[in-house]
Amino acid sequence: MAGIFVLAALLWVTEALPLFATSLLVVGLQMVLLANPGDWPGLGFQSGASPSYRDILSTAADPVLVLFFGGFVLARAALKEGVDRAISTLLLRRCGGEPRWVLLGLMLITLLFGMWMSNTATAAMMLALVAPMLAALPPQEPFRKALVLAVAFTANISGMSTPIASPPNAVAISFLQKSGHTIAFLDWMLVAVPLAVGMTLFTWLVLWRFFAPATHGLRLAHFNEGLTGRGWFVVIVFAITVLLWMTDLWHGLPPAVVALLLVVVLTTTGIIDHVDLARLEWSILILISGGISLGTGMQLTGLDQAVAQWLPAMGESGFWLLVILVMATLVVGTFMSNTAAANLFLPIGLSSAATFDAQDGLYPIQVAMSIALAASMSMALPISTPPNALAYASGEIASRDLARVAFAIGALAVPAIVLGSGWVLRFWGLPK
């Protein structure tokens, strides 16, 4: 298992194979080397019964994956019926033409959509909405960079907010469930949304400080787009789904079941057809599955506990362990997929958390959430996240623009996540 872990880490860092291909390799190697369904000599567990190959394949149908699948389908329906564009233009009109407030409005809208859509889809959509604004600005106007960077950074930050906002969140929840801890959909939002809003506002101030308009009296034009009947249907389904996700502790339906019902509604009504399903980000689902499988293998073999024992003593509170895990995720996630970084650090972090006195299971939840939240803040390079790549591909920004803003955001993100996550958990009395 240690060999599989190291191989996965090297392949995810170097991207010698596509990320999803590495995940499939992880699953395949675990089935052959650990489960050994063919009873081949020299493989499997020599000191006891080997795990069933079904235990490893079950990660492909993990409830978290079903939840994420429902989120992808919902986002596809919104994009197809123009719900995203109609709501965005409606909200942007409320900001007027003042650049400062248009920038803030753009970021808040990106944050709102990023809570329920993949950050890649959110960034692509919002950059399309920004294009008419860029066309009306002078070529050397620094505010052009502010608009593009606002979309990229806020799309990344929005990944913190809900369990379906980014793959690291899904992996964290799955690992928590396997270690005997749970956090409800709404509970995650109670912790993450205030952090996401705070980081968005701070990013707005940084962007305005670095890229304020040089053109005196600059005003930005408005544009309009409406909703069709099918679009209103998607809005209603979206609202009901979010309400059910946020109230799962009251009605008893797990978020994954709600997501599956959502898919049933959208496919049986014809909103989503086979072409739409083929366009979903299946590679992301496979990547998440590989991360869950990696954690499962480490638990089955005891590798996670062995690694936790190798870590140096961090005192009795676990504070410095949390700081190291958050900083490591932030740094490593800058140079590789943030999902892959979370896949590597979550099983180690949760195993290490078990060595501390975690009253009411608070500390393991804080560790898992902090690693997932830090993964969303790894965004200093064009290769760090898909939104960064899309923004860089626009030709409006340089790598140094990304780095200088990301460094300022990261300097606040580490203490905000380490201190804020635990404080908010205790404030709401979580877990319940």
Buried (B, 14 or more C-beta within 10 A) or exposed (E): BEEBBEBBBEBBBEBEEEBBBBBBBBBEBBBBBBBBBEEEEEBBEEEEEBBEBEBBBEBBEBBBBBBBBBBBBBBBBBBBBBBBBBBBBBBBEEBBEBBBBBBBBBBBBBBBBBBBBBBBBBBBBBBEBBEEBBEEBEEEBBBBBBBBBBBBBBBBBBBBBBBBBBBBBBBBBBBBBBBEBEBBBBBBBBBBBBBBBBBBBBBBEBBBEBBBBEEEEBEBEBEEEEBEEBBEBBBEBBEBBBEBBBBBEEEEBBBBBBBBBBBEBBBEEEBBEEEBBEEBBEEBBBBBBBBBBBBBBBBBBEBBBEBBEEBEEBEEEBBEBBBBBBBBBBBBBBBBBBBBBBBBBBBBBBBBBBBBEBEEBBBBBBBBBBBBBBBBBBBBBBBBBBBBBBBBEBEBBEEEBBBEBBEBBBEBBBEBBBEBBBEBBEEEEBBE
